[in-house]
Amino acid sequence: MKIVCDQAECDAAFRKWADTLTEYSKYTGNRWIIEGTGVIFTNYGHGKPGEITREVMLGVDPVTRNSTVKIVRPNAAKVDKGPVTVLAEDESGRRYLLREGRLQKNNISKLIKTEFAHLSGLREVPLFVERRRSKRSWYVVADLASSPNEIVAQAASFSLACARARNLAGGGLHANDDTKEDQSRPTYGMDEKGRITKRSMPGGITEVCELQGYVYSALKSVIGKKLLKPSNNGYCVDGFIGSANLLIEIKTGTSAHYIYEGIGQLLLYPSLIGIKGTPELALVIPDDRPLRPVMAAALNAVNITVFTYKIDGSGKAPQIIFSKAFIDRCEVAAAAV
């Protein structure tokens, strides 16, 4: 590939990529979620909320406050010696956004450079500047001739690969205890009929929202009779849609123990209950507290897709709003999956 050194073309390419990401991702709480992947991205304070200007921080870690990888607007004047992002073109004229294989040291990991390909599993692409091969190593972030959904999927894949690389490299400041985070979240029961109950606690009576039931009821109202709850041997799934070949596990939190439990249920339930075939696995979680990048990468590695729902607490009983991506997936015919 050869580098593109026209600033107007670089700006247009970056604008197309950034606008595609924001349009085809879910915006909530000053961040975007790439549904199905658990990948979070932000503008890192550059520009107004909900706006991307010149930087995208992919794979934001809510615990360390750092991101997995930064993608910036290319600076054509500096050719391949400037920012970590460039625009390149192959022999057929197809344009690509490339990123240097270098991850700066932060609270997630140590500096990664020479080991980037090995740790990430990504393949380097040769970049030429006036017939001279760049001394820096470059990797594809996006094929800009792809469809919007493919461009977003490529960004998520790149972020997940970088998260795996940081996890393998080590050296960061890891928060290994989710106890404080758990204590700040209300206690939710497992009743499939959402309700508000009163419980005695030291100091008086408190109301507890049994959120699991509200989430299931909301999904049932959208999907209808196609949403089933197969049970056998004393076990019961949160949801199964045979027509979409989709097994669903609903969680009311995103801390580690919620995710561990959800993964175990999704992997074991087909055998425990006797679901025929090989259903695709979906973990459905609230969007108020995003997954850590390393957890999103781990879920991706075991082929579990991640979807989110919004909790509107403006009324006494919470209103559950599912992402369009999740509902669309629930309605996909199994033969087309």
C-alpha positions in Angstrom: 0.0 0.0 0.0 1.1 3.6 -0.6 0.4 6.5 1.8 -2.0 9.2 0.9 -0.5 12.6 1.6 -3.4 14.9 0.7 -4.9 16.5 3.8 -8.3 17.0 2.4 -8.5 13.4 1.4 -7.3 12.3 4.8 -9.8 14.5 6.5 -12.6 13.1 4.4 -11.6 9.5 5.1 -11.4 10.1 8.8 -14.7 11.9 8.8 -16.4 9.0 6.9 -15.0 6.5 9.4 -15.9 8.5 12.5 -19.4 9.3 11.2 -20.0 5.6 10.4 -18.9 4.6 13.9 -21.3 7.0 15.6 -24.2 6.4 13.3 -24.1 2.6 13.6 -23.3 2.4 17.3 -25.4 3.1 20.4 -24.8 6.4 22.1 -25.4 6.5 25.9 -23.9 8.5 28.7 -21.3 10.4 26.6 -20.0 7.2 25.1 -20.8 4.8 22.2 -21.3 1.1 22.5 -20.6 -1.2 19.5 -23.5 -3.6 20.1 -22.6 -7.3 19.9 -19.0 -6.7 21.0 -19.0 -4.9 24.3 -16.5 -2.4 22.8 -16.9 1.2 24.1 -15.5 4.3 22.4 -15.5 8.0 23.2 -14.2 11.3 21.8 -11.9 11.6 24.9 -13.1 15.1 25.6 -12.3 16.5 22.1 -15.5 18.1 20.8 -19.0 18.3 22.2 -20.7 15.3 23.8 -21.9 13.0 21.0 -19.5 14.5 18.5 -16.2 13.1 17.1 -13.7 15.8 15.9 -10.2 14.4 15.6 -9.8 11.5 18.1 -11.5 8.3 18.9 -10.6 6.3 22.0 -11.5 2.7 21.4 -12.0 0.2 24.2 -12.4 2.6 27.1 -11.8 0.9 30.5 -14.2 2.2 33.1 -12.0 1.0 36.0 -8.6 2.4 34.9 -10.0 5.4 33.0 -7.7 4.6 30.1 -8.5 3.3 26.6 -7.2 0.3 24.7 -6.2 2.2 21.6 -6.4 5.7 20.1 -7.3 6.5 16.5 -6.6 10.0 15.4 -7.1 12.1 12.3 -4.1 11.6 9.9 -1.7 14.5 9.5 -0.7 14.4 5.8 2.1 16.9 6.2 4.0 14.6 8.5 3.6 11.6 6.2 4.4 8.4 8.2 6.4 10.2 10.9 3.5 11.9 12.6 0.4 10.6 14.3 -0.2 6.9 14.7 -3.0 6.9 12.1 -2.5 7.3 8.3 -4.6 6.9 5.1 -3.3 4.4 2.6 -4.4 3.2 -0.9 -3.8 -0.2 -2.5 -3.1 -0.9 -6.2 -6.7 -0.9 -7.1 -7.4 2.5 -5.5 -9.1 1.1 -2.4 -8.6 3.3 0.7 -7.7 2.0 4.2 -7.3 3.6 7.6 -4.1 2.2 9.1 -2.8 2.4 12.6 0.8 1.9 13.8 1.3 -1.2 15.9 2.3 0.6 19.0 0.3 0.9 22.2 1.5 3.5 24.8 2.0 2.5 28.4 -1.0 3.2 30.5 -2.9 1.8 33.5 -3.9 -1.2 31.4 -0.5 -2.4 30.2 3.1 -1.6 29.6 4.3 -0.2 26.2 3.8 -2.6 23.3 5.7 -2.1 20.1 7.9 -4.9 18.7 5.5 -7.6 20.1 2.3 -6.0 18.8 1.7 -8.5 15.9 2.4 -11.5 18.1 0.3 -10.4 21.0 -2.6 -9.0 19.0 -2.7 -11.7 16.4 -3.0 -9.1 13.7 -1.1 -9.1 10.4 1.2 -6.2 9.4 0.6 -4.6 6.0 3.5 -3.0 4.1 3.2 0.8 3.7 5.3 2.7 1.1 6.2 6.4 1.0 7.6 7.3 -2.4 8.7 3.7 -3.0 10.3 3.6 0.4 8.9 1.2 2.9 7.9 2.8 6.1 10.1 1.8 9.1 7.0 1.7 11.3 4.7 -1.2 11.4 1.1 -0.6 10.2 -2.2 -2.5 10.6 -5.7 -2.1 9.1 -8.3 -0.4 11.2 -10.8 -0.1 8.4 -11.4 -0.9 4.8 -13.2 2.3 3.8 -14.9 0.7 0.8 -16.7 -1.8 3.0 -20.3 -1.4 4.1 -21.0 0.6 7.2 -21.7 -2.5 9.4 -18.4 -4.0 8.2 -16.5 -0.8 9.0 -17.9 -0.8 12.5 -17.2 -4.5 12.9 -13.6 -3.9 11.8 -13.1 -1.2 14.4 -14.5 -3.5 17.1 -12.2 -6.3 16.0 -9.1 -4.0 16.0 -10.0 -2.8 19.5 -10.5 -6.4 20.8 -7.2 -7.5 19.3 -5.5 -4.6 21.1 -7.2 -5.5 24.3 -5.9 -9.0 24.1 -2.4 -7.7 23.4 -2.5 -5.4 26.4 -3.8 -8.2 28.6 -1.0 -10.6 27.5 1.7 -7.9 27.8 0.7 -7.0 31.4 2.4 -4.3 33.4 -0.7 -2.1 34.0 -2.6 -1.3 37.2 -5.4 -3.8 37.4 -8.4 -3.5 39.6 -9.0 -7.0 40.8 -11.8 -6.3 43.3 -15.3 -5.5 42.2 -16.7 -5.4 45.7 -17.0 -1.6 45.9 -18.6 -1.4 42.5 -21.1 -4.2 43.5 -22.0 -2.4 46.7 -23.0 0.7 44.9 -25.5 -1.2 42.7 -29.0 -2.0 44.0 -29.7 -5.6 44.9 -31.9 -7.4 42.3 -33.7 -10.6 42.6 -34.3 -13.3 40.0 -38.1 -13.2 39.9 -39.3 -13.3 36.2 -42.2 -11.0 37.1 -40.8 -7.6 37.7 -41.9 -6.0 41.0 -40.9 -3.7 43.8 -40.6 -5.4 47.1 -40.0 -4.0 50.6 -37.3 -5.6 52.7 -36.2 -5.0 56.3 -32.6 -3.7 56.7 -30.6 -2.2 59.5 -32.1 1.2 60.0 -35.5 0.6 58.5 -37.4 -0.7 55.4 -36.0 -0.4 51.9 -37.6 -0.9 48.5 -35.8 -3.4 46.2 -36.3 -3.5 42.5 -36.3 -7.1 41.2 -35.0 -6.0 37.8 -34.5 -9.4 36.2 -38.3 -9.9 35.9 -38.8 -6.4 34.4 -36.1 -7.1 31.7 -37.6 -10.5 30.8 -41.2 -9.1 30.7 -40.1 -6.2 28.5 -38.4 -8.6 26.1 -41.4 -10.9 26.0 -43.6 -7.9 25.1 -41.4 -7.2 22.1 -40.6 -10.7 20.9 -43.9 -12.4 21.8 -44.5 -16.1 21.7 -41.2 -16.8 19.9 -39.4 -16.1 23.2 -39.3 -19.4 25.1 -37.9 -20.6 28.4 -36.9 -24.2 28.0 -36.2 -26.1 31.2 -35.0 -29.5 32.2 -33.2 -31.3 35.0 -34.0 -28.4 37.3 -32.5 -25.7 35.1 -34.2 -23.0 33.1 -32.8 -20.5 30.5 -33.6 -16.8 30.5 -34.7 -17.0 26.9 -34.4 -19.0 23.7 -35.6 -18.1 20.3 -35.6 -21.2 18.1 -36.4 -19.3 14.9 -33.3 -17.2 15.4 -31.2 -20.0 16.9 -30.4 -17.7 19.8 -29.8 -18.5 23.5 -30.2 -15.5 25.7 -28.9 -14.9 29.2 -30.0 -11.7 31.0 -27.8 -10.0 33.6 -28.5 -7.0 35.8 -24.9 -6.0 36.3 -21.5 -6.0 34.5 -19.2 -6.8 37.3 -17.0 -9.9 37.0 -19.2 -12.2 38.9 -22.2 -11.4 36.8 -20.3 -12.1 33.6 -18.7 -15.3 35.0 -22.2 -16.6 35.9 -23.6 -15.6 32.5 -20.8 -17.3 30.5 -21.2 -20.5 32.5 -24.9 -20.6 32.0 -24.7 -19.9 28.3 -22.0 -22.6 27.7 -23.7 -25.3 29.9 -27.4 -24.8 29.4 -27.6 -26.4 25.9 -26.3 -29.7 27.3 -28.0 -29.4 30.7 -31.4 -28.7 29.2 -31.1 -30.5 25.9 -31.3 -27.7 23.3 -30.7 -29.3 19.9 -28.1 -28.0 17.5 -25.6 -25.3 18.4 -27.4 -22.1 19.3 -25.6 -18.8 19.1 -25.0 -17.2 22.5 -26.1 -13.7 23.6 -25.3 -12.0 26.9 -27.7 -9.1 27.6 -26.5 -6.5 30.1 -27.4 -3.0 31.3 -25.7 -0.1 29.4 -25.0 2.0 32.5 -21.7 0.4 33.4 -19.7 -0.8 30.4 -17.5 -3.9 30.2 -13.8 -3.7 30.7 -12.0 -4.1 27.4 -10.3 -7.3 28.6 -13.7 -8.8 29.5 -15.1 -7.9 26.1 -12.1 -9.5 24.4 -12.6 -12.7 26.5 -16.3 -12.9 25.6 -15.4 -12.5 21.9 -12.9 -15.3 22.2 -15.6 -17.8 23.3 -18.1 -16.5 20.6 -20.5 -14.8 23.0 -22.1 -11.6 21.6 -22.9 -8.8 24.0 -26.0 -6.6 23.7 -27.3 -3.9 26.1 -30.5 -2.5 27.5 -31.3 0.9 28.9 -33.0 1.3 32.3 -35.3 4.3 32.5 -35.9 4.9 36.2 -38.1 8.0 35.8 -41.1 6.1 37.1 -41.5 3.8 40.1 -41.2 0.7 38.0 -38.2 0.7 35.6 -38.8 0.9 31.9 -36.5 -1.3 29.9 -35.4 -0.3 26.4 -33.5 -2.8 24.3 -31.0 -1.8 21.6 -32.2 -2.0 18.0 -29.2 -4.3 17.2 -30.4 -6.8 19.8 -34.0 -6.8 18.6 -32.9 -7.1 15.0 -30.8 -10.1 16.0 -33.7 -11.8 17.8 -35.8 -11.5 14.6 -33.2 -12.9 12.2 -34.4 -16.2 10.7 -32.2 -19.1 11.8 -31.6 -20.2 8.2 -30.0 -16.8 7.4 -27.8 -16.7 10.5 
